[in-house]
Amino acid sequence: MSNPIKDIEYSDKLNCNFSEALYQKMIERRFGIDSCCKLDLNKLEIEKELLDLNNIIDTGLTPV
């Protein structure tokens, strides 16, 4: 990714959506409350893992 500002915004948005999806799943399992607008947890989990992997591989973010 080329623009660090967009990378940070994308990362924050993805982490927020992933957290929201996990929260919705927990509320549904624990209390039986369904959310009106469900997020695709599997898709978000894959995207988050790819982002985390990219951050590990990125030499600009990893100290030498």
DANOR-V676452 format. One record per run of one state. SS is the DSSP state (~ for helix, > for strand, _ for the rest). FROM is the first residue (numbers start at 1). LEN is the number of residues. If there is no record, write none. Layout:
SS,FROM,LEN
SS,FROM,LEN
This chain:
_,1,3
~,4,28
_,32,9
~,41,17
_,58,7
